[in-house]
Structure formats: C-alpha cells, structure tokens
Amino acid sequence: MIQGKETLEERNERIRQEEMKTSSTANLNDSLTRGSNGNLVDLISGLGWKGIGILLLVLCIGFIIYTVIFR
C-alpha cells in the first residue's frame, strides 16, 4: 500500500486499531457489555431455520393485529 493512497475506510480502521492498543480499559468495557447487549447475527445463527420461521410468523401476526387495531 502506498502511504499517500490510503482510503477513508483504511484510515478509520487504522485509527480504531491504534485506539484499541492504547485504551485497554475501553476494550475491556466493550468486551464485558457485548455479552449483555448481543447482536442480531448471534440471535439468528442460534435459532435455526424453524426458530427463524416462528419468529417471522410472530412478527407478521403482530403487525397484522397492530394494523387492524390502530387503523
């Protein structure tokens, strides 16, 4: 990589990596709170195809009930 041709994404990633190296307490805090917050990818990958189908069905039924009641 040529030093003068760094893209914005590469620059942001480099700065983020440098901040993580210098701020170990912030990294620890992120690690501790990630377990309580979770993310959508972990939820979906843990459900399987039946769980995803049930979740979508419940969301669709909930949306239909919402639109009927609050029309």
PyMOL Python script that loads the backbone (N, CA, C, O; Angstrom):
from pymol import cmd

cmd.read_pdbstr("""\
ATOM      1  N   MET A   1       0.833  -1.179   0.000  1.00  0.00           N
ATOM      2  CA  MET A   1       0.000   0.000   0.000  1.00  0.00           C
ATOM      3  C   MET A   1       0.877   1.241   0.000  1.00  0.00           C
ATOM      4  O   MET A   1       1.826   1.339   0.778  1.00  0.00           O
ATOM      5  N   ILE A   2       0.564   2.168  -0.857  1.00  0.00           N
ATOM      6  CA  ILE A   2       1.289   3.429  -0.921  1.00  0.00           C
ATOM      7  C   ILE A   2       0.744   4.334   0.180  1.00  0.00           C
ATOM      8  O   ILE A   2      -0.470   4.437   0.356  1.00  0.00           O
ATOM      9  N   GLN A   3       1.629   4.983   0.914  1.00  0.00           N
ATOM     10  CA  GLN A   3       1.233   5.776   2.077  1.00  0.00           C
ATOM     11  C   GLN A   3       0.245   6.885   1.714  1.00  0.00           C
ATOM     12  O   GLN A   3      -0.685   7.130   2.482  1.00  0.00           O
ATOM     13  N   GLY A   4       0.406   7.557   0.589  1.00  0.00           N
ATOM     14  CA  GLY A   4      -0.455   8.666   0.213  1.00  0.00           C
ATOM     15  C   GLY A   4      -1.797   8.239  -0.353  1.00  0.00           C
ATOM     16  O   GLY A   4      -2.684   9.077  -0.509  1.00  0.00           O
ATOM     17  N   LYS A   5      -1.975   6.959  -0.666  1.00  0.00           N
ATOM     18  CA  LYS A   5      -3.193   6.480  -1.310  1.00  0.00           C
ATOM     19  C   LYS A   5      -4.112   5.736  -0.335  1.00  0.00           C
ATOM     20  O   LYS A   5      -4.866   4.857  -0.753  1.00  0.00           O
ATOM     21  N   GLU A   6      -4.058   6.072   0.944  1.00  0.00           N
ATOM     22  CA  GLU A   6      -4.882   5.402   1.943  1.00  0.00           C
ATOM     23  C   GLU A   6      -6.329   5.877   1.820  1.00  0.00           C
ATOM     24  O   GLU A   6      -6.595   7.078   1.778  1.00  0.00           O
ATOM     25  N   THR A   7      -7.259   4.926   1.761  1.00  0.00           N
ATOM     26  CA  THR A   7      -8.667   5.296   1.650  1.00  0.00           C
ATOM     27  C   THR A   7      -9.208   5.707   3.012  1.00  0.00           C
ATOM     28  O   THR A   7      -8.565   5.506   4.043  1.00  0.00           O
ATOM     29  N   LEU A   8     -10.391   6.279   2.994  1.00  0.00           N
ATOM     30  CA  LEU A   8     -11.018   6.726   4.231  1.00  0.00           C
ATOM     31  C   LEU A   8     -11.298   5.548   5.157  1.00  0.00           C
ATOM     32  O   LEU A   8     -11.086   5.647   6.366  1.00  0.00           O
ATOM     33  N   GLU A   9     -11.773   4.433   4.601  1.00  0.00           N
ATOM     34  CA  GLU A   9     -12.059   3.258   5.436  1.00  0.00           C
ATOM     35  C   GLU A   9     -10.794   2.687   6.056  1.00  0.00           C
ATOM     36  O   GLU A   9     -10.790   2.289   7.220  1.00  0.00           O
ATOM     37  N   GLU A  10      -9.725   2.649   5.280  1.00  0.00           N
ATOM     38  CA  GLU A  10      -8.444   2.150   5.805  1.00  0.00           C
ATOM     39  C   GLU A  10      -7.921   3.064   6.910  1.00  0.00           C
ATOM     40  O   GLU A  10      -7.395   2.597   7.920  1.00  0.00           O
ATOM     41  N   ARG A  11      -8.072   4.362   6.708  1.00  0.00           N
ATOM     42  CA  ARG A  11      -7.626   5.320   7.722  1.00  0.00           C
ATOM     43  C   ARG A  11      -8.425   5.161   9.004  1.00  0.00           C
ATOM     44  O   ARG A  11      -7.855   5.147  10.095  1.00  0.00           O
ATOM     45  N   ASN A  12      -9.755   5.038   8.876  1.00  0.00           N
ATOM     46  CA  ASN A  12     -10.596   4.859  10.060  1.00  0.00           C
ATOM     47  C   ASN A  12     -10.259   3.567  10.790  1.00  0.00           C
ATOM     48  O   ASN A  12     -10.210   3.548  12.020  1.00  0.00           O
ATOM     49  N   GLU A  13     -10.030   2.503  10.059  1.00  0.00           N
ATOM     50  CA  GLU A  13      -9.683   1.224  10.675  1.00  0.00           C
ATOM     51  C   GLU A  13      -8.325   1.309  11.373  1.00  0.00           C
ATOM     52  O   GLU A  13      -8.163   0.766  12.466  1.00  0.00           O
ATOM     53  N   ARG A  14      -7.358   1.975  10.765  1.00  0.00           N
ATOM     54  CA  ARG A  14      -6.039   2.134  11.376  1.00  0.00           C
ATOM     55  C   ARG A  14      -6.145   2.930  12.674  1.00  0.00           C
ATOM     56  O   ARG A  14      -5.526   2.571  13.677  1.00  0.00           O
ATOM     57  N   ILE A  15      -6.924   4.005  12.658  1.00  0.00           N
ATOM     58  CA  ILE A  15      -7.104   4.823  13.865  1.00  0.00           C
ATOM     59  C   ILE A  15      -7.813   4.014  14.952  1.00  0.00           C
ATOM     60  O   ILE A  15      -7.454   4.102  16.126  1.00  0.00           O
ATOM     61  N   ARG A  16      -8.815   3.228  14.563  1.00  0.00           N
ATOM     62  CA  ARG A  16      -9.530   2.405  15.542  1.00  0.00           C
ATOM     63  C   ARG A  16      -8.604   1.380  16.184  1.00  0.00           C
ATOM     64  O   ARG A  16      -8.658   1.150  17.392  1.00  0.00           O
ATOM     65  N   GLN A  17      -7.748   0.764  15.360  1.00  0.00           N
ATOM     66  CA  GLN A  17      -6.796  -0.217  15.884  1.00  0.00           C
ATOM     67  C   GLN A  17      -5.807   0.439  16.838  1.00  0.00           C
ATOM     68  O   GLN A  17      -5.468  -0.141  17.869  1.00  0.00           O
ATOM     69  N   GLU A  18      -5.338   1.639  16.508  1.00  0.00           N
ATOM     70  CA  GLU A  18      -4.407   2.343  17.391  1.00  0.00           C
ATOM     71  C   GLU A  18      -5.065   2.704  18.714  1.00  0.00           C
ATOM     72  O   GLU A  18      -4.434   2.611  19.766  1.00  0.00           O
ATOM     73  N   GLU A  19      -6.337   3.119  18.669  1.00  0.00           N
ATOM     74  CA  GLU A  19      -7.047   3.457  19.895  1.00  0.00           C
ATOM     75  C   GLU A  19      -7.260   2.228  20.770  1.00  0.00           C
ATOM     76  O   GLU A  19      -7.185   2.314  21.995  1.00  0.00           O
ATOM     77  N   MET A  20      -7.523   1.089  20.146  1.00  0.00           N
ATOM     78  CA  MET A  20      -7.711  -0.137  20.924  1.00  0.00           C
ATOM     79  C   MET A  20      -6.421  -0.552  21.615  1.00  0.00           C
ATOM     80  O   MET A  20      -6.457  -1.073  22.730  1.00  0.00           O
ATOM     81  N   LYS A  21      -5.283  -0.326  20.969  1.00  0.00           N
ATOM     82  CA  LYS A  21      -3.995  -0.669  21.582  1.00  0.00           C
ATOM     83  C   LYS A  21      -3.694   0.225  22.776  1.00  0.00           C
ATOM     84  O   LYS A  21      -3.161  -0.242  23.782  1.00  0.00           O
ATOM     85  N   THR A  22      -4.032   1.505  22.672  1.00  0.00           N
ATOM     86  CA  THR A  22      -3.704   2.444  23.745  1.00  0.00           C
ATOM     87  C   THR A  22      -4.736   2.455  24.863  1.00  0.00           C
ATOM     88  O   THR A  22      -4.399   2.816  25.991  1.00  0.00           O
ATOM     89  N   SER A  23      -5.954   2.080  24.597  1.00  0.00           N
ATOM     90  CA  SER A  23      -7.016   2.149  25.596  1.00  0.00           C
ATOM     91  C   SER A  23      -7.494   0.751  25.952  1.00  0.00           C
ATOM     92  O   SER A  23      -8.498   0.281  25.417  1.00  0.00           O
ATOM     93  N   SER A  24      -6.792   0.094  26.840  1.00  0.00           N
ATOM     94  CA  SER A  24      -7.161  -1.275  27.199  1.00  0.00           C
ATOM     95  C   SER A  24      -8.418  -1.327  28.050  1.00  0.00           C
ATOM     96  O   SER A  24      -9.143  -2.320  27.995  1.00  0.00           O
ATOM     97  N   THR A  25      -8.704  -0.290  28.841  1.00  0.00           N
ATOM     98  CA  THR A  25      -9.913  -0.314  29.671  1.00  0.00           C
ATOM     99  C   THR A  25     -11.167  -0.179  28.817  1.00  0.00           C
ATOM    100  O   THR A  25     -12.190  -0.791  29.124  1.00  0.00           O
ATOM    101  N   ALA A  26     -11.104   0.607  27.758  1.00  0.00           N
ATOM    102  CA  ALA A  26     -12.258   0.719  26.873  1.00  0.00           C
ATOM    103  C   ALA A  26     -12.505  -0.602  26.160  1.00  0.00           C
ATOM    104  O   ALA A  26     -13.654  -0.996  25.959  1.00  0.00           O
ATOM    105  N   ASN A  27     -11.434  -1.287  25.779  1.00  0.00           N
ATOM    106  CA  ASN A  27     -11.566  -2.584  25.139  1.00  0.00           C
ATOM    107  C   ASN A  27     -12.185  -3.592  26.103  1.00  0.00           C
ATOM    108  O   ASN A  27     -13.023  -4.398  25.699  1.00  0.00           O
ATOM    109  N   LEU A  28     -11.785  -3.554  27.364  1.00  0.00           N
ATOM    110  CA  LEU A  28     -12.348  -4.443  28.373  1.00  0.00           C
ATOM    111  C   LEU A  28     -13.830  -4.149  28.567  1.00  0.00           C
ATOM    112  O   LEU A  28     -14.640  -5.072  28.660  1.00  0.00           O
ATOM    113  N   ASN A  29     -14.190  -2.868  28.629  1.00  0.00           N
ATOM    114  CA  ASN A  29     -15.590  -2.492  28.794  1.00  0.00           C
ATOM    115  C   ASN A  29     -16.428  -2.967  27.609  1.00  0.00           C
ATOM    116  O   ASN A  29     -17.540  -3.459  27.807  1.00  0.00           O
ATOM    117  N   ASP A  30     -15.922  -2.832  26.388  1.00  0.00           N
ATOM    118  CA  ASP A  30     -16.637  -3.315  25.210  1.00  0.00           C
ATOM    119  C   ASP A  30     -16.840  -4.820  25.284  1.00  0.00           C
ATOM    120  O   ASP A  30     -17.901  -5.327  24.920  1.00  0.00           O
ATOM    121  N   SER A  31     -15.835  -5.526  25.749  1.00  0.00           N
ATOM    122  CA  SER A  31     -15.932  -6.983  25.842  1.00  0.00           C
ATOM    123  C   SER A  31     -16.964  -7.405  26.875  1.00  0.00           C
ATOM    124  O   SER A  31     -17.702  -8.366  26.660  1.00  0.00           O
ATOM    125  N   LEU A  32     -17.022  -6.698  27.988  1.00  0.00           N
ATOM    126  CA  LEU A  32     -17.964  -7.054  29.046  1.00  0.00           C
ATOM    127  C   LEU A  32     -19.405  -6.736  28.675  1.00  0.00           C
ATOM    128  O   LEU A  32     -20.307  -7.512  28.993  1.00  0.00           O
ATOM    129  N   THR A  33     -19.637  -5.612  28.010  1.00  0.00           N
ATOM    130  CA  THR A  33     -21.008  -5.229  27.673  1.00  0.00           C
ATOM    131  C   THR A  33     -21.520  -5.917  26.414  1.00  0.00           C
ATOM    132  O   THR A  33     -22.730  -5.947  26.189  1.00  0.00           O
ATOM    133  N   ARG A  34     -20.649  -6.463  25.596  1.00  0.00           N
ATOM    134  CA  ARG A  34     -21.098  -7.135  24.377  1.00  0.00           C
ATOM    135  C   ARG A  34     -21.956  -8.350  24.702  1.00  0.00           C
ATOM    136  O   ARG A  34     -22.911  -8.645  23.984  1.00  0.00           O
ATOM    137  N   GLY A  35     -21.623  -9.053  25.774  1.00  0.00           N
ATOM    138  CA  GLY A  35     -22.395 -10.230  26.152  1.00  0.00           C
ATOM    139  C   GLY A  35     -23.800  -9.889  26.589  1.00  0.00           C
ATOM    140  O   GLY A  35     -24.726 -10.656  26.327  1.00  0.00           O
ATOM    141  N   SER A  36     -23.984  -8.764  27.245  1.00  0.00           N
ATOM    142  CA  SER A  36     -25.320  -8.393  27.694  1.00  0.00           C
ATOM    143  C   SER A  36     -26.146  -7.778  26.569  1.00  0.00           C
ATOM    144  O   SER A  36     -27.370  -7.909  26.561  1.00  0.00           O
ATOM    145  N   ASN A  37     -25.494  -7.109  25.622  1.00  0.00           N
ATOM    146  CA  ASN A  37     -26.219  -6.487  24.519  1.00  0.00           C
ATOM    147  C   ASN A  37     -26.528  -7.492  23.415  1.00  0.00           C
ATOM    148  O   ASN A  37     -27.650  -7.537  22.911  1.00  0.00           O
ATOM    149  N   GLY A  38     -25.552  -8.284  23.043  1.00  0.00           N
ATOM    150  CA  GLY A  38     -25.745  -9.234  21.956  1.00  0.00           C
ATOM    151  C   GLY A  38     -25.892  -8.527  20.628  1.00  0.00           C
ATOM    152  O   GLY A  38     -25.759  -7.307  20.538  1.00  0.00           O
ATOM    153  N   ASN A  39     -26.170  -9.311  19.594  1.00  0.00           N
ATOM    154  CA  ASN A  39     -26.423  -8.715  18.289  1.00  0.00           C
ATOM    155  C   ASN A  39     -27.332  -9.647  17.493  1.00  0.00           C
ATOM    156  O   ASN A  39     -27.544 -10.798  17.875  1.00  0.00           O
ATOM    157  N   LEU A  40     -27.851  -9.151  16.414  1.00  0.00           N
ATOM    158  CA  LEU A  40     -28.830  -9.884  15.618  1.00  0.00           C
ATOM    159  C   LEU A  40     -28.232 -11.120  14.968  1.00  0.00           C
ATOM    160  O   LEU A  40     -28.921 -12.130  14.823  1.00  0.00           O
ATOM    161  N   VAL A  41     -26.985 -11.067  14.579  1.00  0.00           N
ATOM    162  CA  VAL A  41     -26.342 -12.209  13.927  1.00  0.00           C
ATOM    163  C   VAL A  41     -26.275 -13.398  14.880  1.00  0.00           C
ATOM    164  O   VAL A  41     -26.535 -14.532  14.476  1.00  0.00           O
ATOM    165  N   ASP A  42     -25.927 -13.147  16.144  1.00  0.00           N
ATOM    166  CA  ASP A  42     -25.873 -14.225  17.122  1.00  0.00           C
ATOM    167  C   ASP A  42     -27.265 -14.821  17.364  1.00  0.00           C
ATOM    168  O   ASP A  42     -27.409 -16.033  17.520  1.00  0.00           O
ATOM    169  N   LEU A  43     -28.275 -13.966  17.394  1.00  0.00           N
ATOM    170  CA  LEU A  43     -29.642 -14.448  17.604  1.00  0.00           C
ATOM    171  C   LEU A  43     -30.093 -15.332  16.457  1.00  0.00           C
ATOM    172  O   LEU A  43     -30.620 -16.420  16.687  1.00  0.00           O
ATOM    173  N   ILE A  44     -29.898 -14.891  15.245  1.00  0.00           N
ATOM    174  CA  ILE A  44     -30.351 -15.626  14.074  1.00  0.00           C
ATOM    175  C   ILE A  44     -29.570 -16.924  13.906  1.00  0.00           C
ATOM    176  O   ILE A  44     -30.156 -17.955  13.579  1.00  0.00           O
ATOM    177  N   SER A  45     -28.262 -16.889  14.124  1.00  0.00           N
ATOM    178  CA  SER A  45     -27.477 -18.106  13.931  1.00  0.00           C
ATOM    179  C   SER A  45     -27.791 -19.147  14.990  1.00  0.00           C
ATOM    180  O   SER A  45     -27.612 -20.341  14.746  1.00  0.00           O
ATOM    181  N   GLY A  46     -28.252 -18.731  16.150  1.00  0.00           N
ATOM    182  CA  GLY A  46     -28.567 -19.677  17.206  1.00  0.00           C
ATOM    183  C   GLY A  46     -29.955 -20.288  17.084  1.00  0.00           C
ATOM    184  O   GLY A  46     -30.217 -21.318  17.706  1.00  0.00           O
ATOM    185  N   LEU A  47     -30.844 -19.700  16.316  1.00  0.00           N
ATOM    186  CA  LEU A  47     -32.219 -20.172  16.244  1.00  0.00           C
ATOM    187  C   LEU A  47     -32.399 -21.371  15.312  1.00  0.00           C
ATOM    188  O   LEU A  47     -33.137 -22.298  15.645  1.00  0.00           O
ATOM    189  N   GLY A  48     -31.756 -21.369  14.181  1.00  0.00           N
ATOM    190  CA  GLY A  48     -32.009 -22.395  13.181  1.00  0.00           C
ATOM    191  C   GLY A  48     -33.158 -21.977  12.297  1.00  0.00           C
ATOM    192  O   GLY A  48     -33.749 -20.915  12.494  1.00  0.00           O
ATOM    193  N   TRP A  49     -33.479 -22.815  11.317  1.00  0.00           N
ATOM    194  CA  TRP A  49     -34.498 -22.400  10.347  1.00  0.00           C
ATOM    195  C   TRP A  49     -35.904 -22.452  10.925  1.00  0.00           C
ATOM    196  O   TRP A  49     -36.751 -21.653  10.527  1.00  0.00           O
ATOM    197  N   LYS A  50     -36.180 -23.366  11.851  1.00  0.00           N
ATOM    198  CA  LYS A  50     -37.513 -23.418  12.471  1.00  0.00           C
ATOM    199  C   LYS A  50     -37.740 -22.207  13.370  1.00  0.00           C
ATOM    200  O   LYS A  50     -38.818 -21.612  13.362  1.00  0.00           O
ATOM    201  N   GLY A  51     -36.731 -21.851  14.133  1.00  0.00           N
ATOM    202  CA  GLY A  51     -36.846 -20.694  15.014  1.00  0.00           C
ATOM    203  C   GLY A  51     -37.020 -19.404  14.242  1.00  0.00           C
ATOM    204  O   GLY A  51     -37.794 -18.535  14.644  1.00  0.00           O
ATOM    205  N   ILE A  52     -36.301 -19.272  13.129  1.00  0.00           N
ATOM    206  CA  ILE A  52     -36.444 -18.077  12.295  1.00  0.00           C
ATOM    207  C   ILE A  52     -37.846 -18.012  11.703  1.00  0.00           C
ATOM    208  O   ILE A  52     -38.449 -16.941  11.638  1.00  0.00           O
ATOM    209  N   GLY A  53     -38.362 -19.161  11.273  1.00  0.00           N
ATOM    210  CA  GLY A  53     -39.724 -19.198  10.721  1.00  0.00           C
ATOM    211  C   GLY A  53     -40.762 -18.801  11.753  1.00  0.00           C
ATOM    212  O   GLY A  53     -41.689 -18.051  11.448  1.00  0.00           O
ATOM    213  N   ILE A  54     -40.614 -19.298  12.970  1.00  0.00           N
ATOM    214  CA  ILE A  54     -41.565 -18.943  14.037  1.00  0.00           C
ATOM    215  C   ILE A  54     -41.457 -17.467  14.377  1.00  0.00           C
ATOM    216  O   ILE A  54     -42.470 -16.798  14.580  1.00  0.00           O
ATOM    217  N   LEU A  55     -40.233 -16.955  14.439  1.00  0.00           N
ATOM    218  CA  LEU A  55     -40.034 -15.534  14.723  1.00  0.00           C
ATOM    219  C   LEU A  55     -40.677 -14.658  13.650  1.00  0.00           C
ATOM    220  O   LEU A  55     -41.339 -13.671  13.973  1.00  0.00           O
ATOM    221  N   LEU A  56     -40.489 -15.010  12.380  1.00  0.00           N
ATOM    222  CA  LEU A  56     -41.113 -14.246  11.293  1.00  0.00           C
ATOM    223  C   LEU A  56     -42.629 -14.338  11.340  1.00  0.00           C
ATOM    224  O   LEU A  56     -43.320 -13.351  11.085  1.00  0.00           O
ATOM    225  N   LEU A  57     -43.150 -15.511  11.662  1.00  0.00           N
ATOM    226  CA  LEU A  57     -44.596 -15.685  11.771  1.00  0.00           C
ATOM    227  C   LEU A  57     -45.166 -14.823  12.883  1.00  0.00           C
ATOM    228  O   LEU A  57     -46.199 -14.179  12.698  1.00  0.00           O
ATOM    229  N   VAL A  58     -44.515 -14.800  14.027  1.00  0.00           N
ATOM    230  CA  VAL A  58     -44.977 -13.975  15.150  1.00  0.00           C
ATOM    231  C   VAL A  58     -44.916 -12.493  14.794  1.00  0.00           C
ATOM    232  O   VAL A  58     -45.827 -11.736  15.127  1.00  0.00           O
ATOM    233  N   LEU A  59     -43.847 -12.078  14.121  1.00  0.00           N
ATOM    234  CA  LEU A  59     -43.757 -10.678  13.708  1.00  0.00           C
ATOM    235  C   LEU A  59     -44.853 -10.300  12.718  1.00  0.00           C
ATOM    236  O   LEU A  59     -45.434  -9.220  12.823  1.00  0.00           O
ATOM    237  N   CYS A  60     -45.141 -11.171  11.766  1.00  0.00           N
ATOM    238  CA  CYS A  60     -46.203 -10.889  10.785  1.00  0.00           C
ATOM    239  C   CYS A  60     -47.567 -10.823  11.451  1.00  0.00           C
ATOM    240  O   CYS A  60     -48.352  -9.920  11.165  1.00  0.00           O
ATOM    241  N   ILE A  61     -47.857 -11.766  12.331  1.00  0.00           N
ATOM    242  CA  ILE A  61     -49.147 -11.758  13.033  1.00  0.00           C
ATOM    243  C   ILE A  61     -49.265 -10.518  13.910  1.00  0.00           C
ATOM    244  O   ILE A  61     -50.327  -9.899  13.974  1.00  0.00           O
ATOM    245  N   GLY A  62     -48.178 -10.155  14.585  1.00  0.00           N
ATOM    246  CA  GLY A  62     -48.184  -8.943  15.407  1.00  0.00           C
ATOM    247  C   GLY A  62     -48.424  -7.698  14.577  1.00  0.00           C
ATOM    248  O   GLY A  62     -49.146  -6.798  15.009  1.00  0.00           O
ATOM    249  N   PHE A  63     -47.830  -7.628  13.389  1.00  0.00           N
ATOM    250  CA  PHE A  63     -48.031  -6.475  12.515  1.00  0.00           C
ATOM    251  C   PHE A  63     -49.475  -6.406  12.025  1.00  0.00           C
ATOM    252  O   PHE A  63     -50.059  -5.324  11.966  1.00  0.00           O
ATOM    253  N   ILE A  64     -50.050  -7.550  11.675  1.00  0.00           N
ATOM    254  CA  ILE A  64     -51.451  -7.574  11.229  1.00  0.00           C
ATOM    255  C   ILE A  64     -52.376  -7.133  12.333  1.00  0.00           C
ATOM    256  O   ILE A  64     -53.288  -6.343  12.091  1.00  0.00           O
ATOM    257  N   ILE A  65     -52.168  -7.620  13.538  1.00  0.00           N
ATOM    258  CA  ILE A  65     -53.007  -7.216  14.680  1.00  0.00           C
ATOM    259  C   ILE A  65     -52.851  -5.726  14.937  1.00  0.00           C
ATOM    260  O   ILE A  65     -53.837  -5.039  15.204  1.00  0.00           O
ATOM    261  N   TYR A  66     -51.635  -5.221  14.861  1.00  0.00           N
ATOM    262  CA  TYR A  66     -51.378  -3.790  15.072  1.00  0.00           C
ATOM    263  C   TYR A  66     -52.120  -2.947  14.058  1.00  0.00           C
ATOM    264  O   TYR A  66     -52.729  -1.940  14.418  1.00  0.00           O
ATOM    265  N   THR A  67     -52.079  -3.346  12.785  1.00  0.00           N
ATOM    266  CA  THR A  67     -52.744  -2.544  11.756  1.00  0.00           C
ATOM    267  C   THR A  67     -54.256  -2.607  11.882  1.00  0.00           C
ATOM    268  O   THR A  67     -54.936  -1.630  11.569  1.00  0.00           O
ATOM    269  N   VAL A  68     -54.795  -3.725  12.330  1.00  0.00           N
ATOM    270  CA  VAL A  68     -56.248  -3.832  12.490  1.00  0.00           C
ATOM    271  C   VAL A  68     -56.723  -2.978  13.663  1.00  0.00           C
ATOM    272  O   VAL A  68     -57.743  -2.297  13.558  1.00  0.00           O
ATOM    273  N   ILE A  69     -56.002  -3.008  14.766  1.00  0.00           N
ATOM    274  CA  ILE A  69     -56.427  -2.277  15.970  1.00  0.00           C
ATOM    275  C   ILE A  69     -56.219  -0.781  15.823  1.00  0.00           C
ATOM    276  O   ILE A  69     -57.094  -0.006  16.210  1.00  0.00           O
ATOM    277  N   PHE A  70     -55.088  -0.348  15.274  1.00  0.00           N
ATOM    278  CA  PHE A  70     -54.763   1.074  15.243  1.00  0.00           C
ATOM    279  C   PHE A  70     -54.957   1.697  13.862  1.00  0.00           C
ATOM    280  O   PHE A  70     -54.173   2.553  13.453  1.00  0.00           O
ATOM    281  N   ARG A  71     -55.968   1.285  13.162  1.00  0.00           N
ATOM    282  CA  ARG A  71     -56.261   1.852  11.852  1.00  0.00           C
ATOM    283  C   ARG A  71     -56.872   3.198  11.921  1.00  0.00           C
ATOM    284  O   ARG A  71     -57.171   3.794  10.886  1.00  0.00           O
TER     285      ARG A  71
END
""", "prot")
cmd.dss("prot")
cmd.show_as("cartoon", "prot")
cmd.util.cbc("prot")
cmd.orient("prot")
